[in-house]
């Protein structure tokens, strides 16, 4: 009797495996719905200062904000747009750019001749944080947009200039 039970269970398992177990890949509509749900969640959880996340750690907060901004940008919500999501991107980028640090690179490698390099975050994970921020700046598709963030080290610079000085950070460190 025991052998018959195992044969029946084994046969049922093989049937389920060969039939795909009733699962299927998500449809494009389901994927888009999931993406929109994720963006809605991010939008509803953006902090008043433009950041995302609840950590008090600056490196984490800048990184999380850049990742959230990048998620919106990947779906076509760019700064200067008219949607609420585009406004969230602008607030997020402003938060990130407010946390830029500029240093002198006189005598070092300098791609744009201004003798400056830019990085982001606190003091512990500069390479990591800056590496997350750079794609968010580039994906804004706004190289000539001027940073207008009072108190930012990069205030008055274009996104292109900021990106070039981030590259200088990586070349000189």
C-alpha positions as CSV (number, residue, x, y, z in Angstrom):
1,X,0.0,0.0,0.0
2,X,2.9,2.4,0.8
3,X,4.5,1.9,-2.5
4,X,1.2,2.6,-4.3
5,X,0.9,5.9,-2.3
6,X,4.4,7.0,-3.3
7,X,3.8,6.1,-6.9
8,X,0.6,8.2,-6.9
9,X,2.2,11.2,-5.2
10,X,5.2,10.9,-7.6
11,X,3.0,10.8,-10.6
12,X,1.1,13.8,-9.4
13,X,4.3,15.8,-8.8
14,X,5.6,14.9,-12.3
15,X,2.3,16.0,-13.8
16,X,2.4,19.3,-12.0
17,X,6.0,19.9,-13.0
18,X,5.3,19.0,-16.7
19,X,2.2,21.2,-16.8
20,X,4.0,24.2,-15.3
21,X,2.3,23.9,-11.9
22,X,-0.4,26.4,-12.9
23,X,2.0,29.4,-12.8
24,X,2.7,31.7,-15.7
25,X,4.8,34.8,-16.4
26,X,3.3,38.1,-15.6
27,X,1.6,39.9,-18.4
28,X,2.7,43.4,-19.6
29,X,-0.4,44.8,-18.0
30,X,0.5,43.2,-14.6
31,X,4.1,44.4,-14.9
32,X,2.9,48.0,-15.6
33,X,0.4,47.9,-12.8
34,X,3.2,46.7,-10.4
35,X,5.5,49.5,-11.5
36,X,2.8,52.1,-11.1
37,X,2.0,50.7,-7.7
38,X,5.7,51.0,-6.7
39,X,5.9,54.6,-8.0
40,X,2.7,55.5,-6.1
41,X,4.2,54.0,-2.9
42,X,7.4,56.0,-3.4
43,X,5.5,59.2,-4.1
44,X,3.3,58.8,-1.0
45,X,6.4,58.2,1.2
46,X,8.6,61.1,0.1
47,X,9.8,63.2,3.0
48,X,9.0,67.0,3.2
49,X,12.7,67.7,2.5
50,X,12.6,65.8,-0.8
51,X,14.4,62.7,0.6
52,X,13.2,59.1,0.7
53,X,13.7,56.8,3.6
54,X,13.6,57.1,7.4
55,X,17.2,56.6,8.2
56,X,19.1,59.4,9.9
57,X,22.3,58.2,8.2
58,X,23.1,60.7,5.5
59,X,24.8,58.2,3.2
60,X,21.8,56.0,3.3
61,X,19.3,58.8,2.8
62,X,21.2,60.3,-0.2
63,X,21.5,56.8,-1.7
64,X,17.9,55.9,-1.1
65,X,16.7,59.2,-2.6
66,X,18.9,58.9,-5.7
67,X,17.5,55.3,-6.3
68,X,13.9,56.5,-5.9
69,X,14.5,59.4,-8.3
70,X,16.1,57.0,-10.8
71,X,13.0,54.8,-10.6
72,X,10.8,57.7,-11.5
73,X,13.1,58.8,-14.3
74,X,13.3,55.3,-15.8
75,X,9.5,55.5,-16.3
76,X,9.8,58.9,-18.0
77,X,9.0,61.2,-15.1
78,X,11.7,63.9,-15.5
79,X,12.4,67.2,-13.9
80,X,10.4,70.0,-15.6
81,X,7.4,67.8,-16.3
82,X,3.9,68.6,-15.2
83,X,3.0,65.4,-13.2
84,X,3.2,65.0,-9.5
85,X,5.9,62.4,-10.1
86,X,8.0,64.9,-12.0
87,X,7.7,67.3,-9.1
88,X,8.9,64.5,-6.7
89,X,11.9,63.9,-9.0
90,X,12.8,67.6,-8.7
91,X,12.5,67.6,-4.9
92,X,14.5,64.4,-4.7
93,X,17.3,65.8,-7.0
94,X,17.3,69.0,-5.0
95,X,17.8,67.0,-1.8
96,X,20.7,65.0,-3.4
97,X,22.3,68.1,-4.8
98,X,22.1,69.9,-1.5
99,X,24.3,67.2,-0.1
100,X,27.0,67.6,-2.7
101,X,30.6,68.3,-1.5
102,X,33.1,70.1,-3.7
103,X,36.8,69.9,-3.3
104,X,39.8,71.4,-5.0
105,X,41.8,69.2,-7.4
106,X,44.4,71.7,-8.4
107,X,47.3,69.9,-10.0
108,X,45.3,66.7,-10.4
109,X,43.2,65.3,-13.2
110,X,40.4,67.7,-14.2
111,X,38.1,66.9,-17.1
112,X,36.5,70.4,-17.4
113,X,39.3,72.7,-16.3
114,X,37.6,74.1,-13.2
115,X,40.0,72.4,-10.7
116,X,37.0,70.9,-8.8
117,X,35.6,67.5,-7.9
118,X,32.2,66.7,-6.5
119,X,31.0,63.8,-4.4
120,X,27.9,63.0,-2.3
121,X,27.0,61.8,1.1
122,X,28.6,61.9,4.5
123,X,32.1,60.7,5.2
124,X,32.0,56.9,5.1
125,X,30.8,55.6,1.8
126,X,31.6,58.4,-0.7
127,X,32.4,56.1,-3.7
128,X,29.3,54.1,-3.2
129,X,26.9,57.0,-2.6
130,X,28.3,59.0,-5.4
131,X,28.0,56.0,-7.7
132,X,24.3,55.8,-7.0
133,X,23.8,59.6,-7.4
134,X,25.5,60.0,-10.8
135,X,23.0,57.8,-12.8
136,X,20.1,59.8,-11.2
137,X,21.6,63.1,-12.4
138,X,22.4,61.7,-15.8
139,X,19.0,60.0,-16.2
140,X,17.3,63.4,-15.6
141,X,18.0,64.0,-19.3
142,X,18.6,67.6,-18.4
143,X,22.3,68.3,-18.9
144,X,21.7,72.1,-19.1
145,X,19.4,72.3,-16.1
146,X,20.9,74.7,-13.6
147,X,21.1,73.6,-9.9
148,X,19.0,76.1,-7.9
149,X,19.5,74.8,-4.4
150,X,20.5,77.4,-1.8
151,X,23.4,76.3,0.3
152,X,24.5,73.6,-2.1
153,X,28.1,73.4,-3.1
154,X,27.0,73.0,-6.7
155,X,24.4,75.8,-6.8
156,X,24.5,77.6,-10.1
157,X,26.2,74.7,-11.9
158,X,24.5,72.8,-14.7
159,X,23.8,69.1,-14.3
160,X,26.5,68.5,-17.0
161,X,29.1,70.3,-15.0
162,X,28.2,68.5,-11.8
163,X,28.5,65.1,-13.7
164,X,31.9,66.1,-15.1
165,X,33.1,67.0,-11.6
166,X,31.8,63.7,-10.2
167,X,33.9,62.0,-12.9
168,X,36.9,64.0,-11.6
169,X,36.2,62.7,-8.1
170,X,36.5,59.1,-9.4
171,X,39.6,59.9,-11.4
172,X,41.4,61.6,-8.5
173,X,40.5,59.2,-5.7
